[in-house]
Amino acid sequence: MTQENIFPLLAKELLESLEERFPQQDFGPGVDIRELDYHYGQRSVIRFLLLKFEEQVENSLTSIPDI
């Protein structure tokens, strides 16, 4: 893995806190497009971090420790 691909370790507590502060929402038809953009931008970052966390968990379960 190259240096550019290394991502800092994520804490589960951080992700849970972000989910709580920026929950997924449903919007009605009269919502301003800017509000939708803002919300879905937040959710996009959270989804990215969740994906990275899942990758880190999977890698920690499948990696072979150095002996």
N, C-alpha and C positions, 0 to 999 in steps of 0.2 A: 504494500500500500504506500503510495507516495504521500509526501508531507501535505499536499493540497487536499487530499481526501480525508485527512484526519479531522474528526469533529470532536469538540469537547464532550466529556461525559455528562449526561443529563440525569438529574435526580427526579425520581418519580414524584416527589413532593412538589417540585417546581411545576411539572406538567399538570398535576392535580389543581394547583393554585391557579394556573392560567385558565384551565377549563372552568373553574368556579368564577373567575373574574370576567371572562369573555365567553359566556355560554353560547351554544348554537341557538339561533332564533329562527322562528318562522315569521315572515312578513306578509302583510296584506297588500292588495293591489295599489293602494294610495301612497306607498312609501317612496320617498325621494331616492333617486338613483345614487346620489352621493352617499346616503346612509347605507344603502346596500353595498356599495363599493367598499366603504370603510369596514363594515362588519365582515364581509367575505375576505377582505385583506387580512384582518385579524385571524380569522379562522384558517386561512391558508398557511399562515406562519405556525399556528398551533398544530395543524395536520402535518406539516413538515417536521416539526420537533417530535411529534408522536412517532412518526416513521423512523426518525433517527434513533429514538429511544428503543423502539422494537428491534432495530438492527443491532444495537449495542447489546441488548438482552440476548438476542439470538447468537451473536458472536461470542458472548461470554459463556453460553451453554455449550457451544460446539468447539471452542478453542481447546487445544491440548496444552496444559501447563508445561513450562520448561522444568525438566528434572535435573 
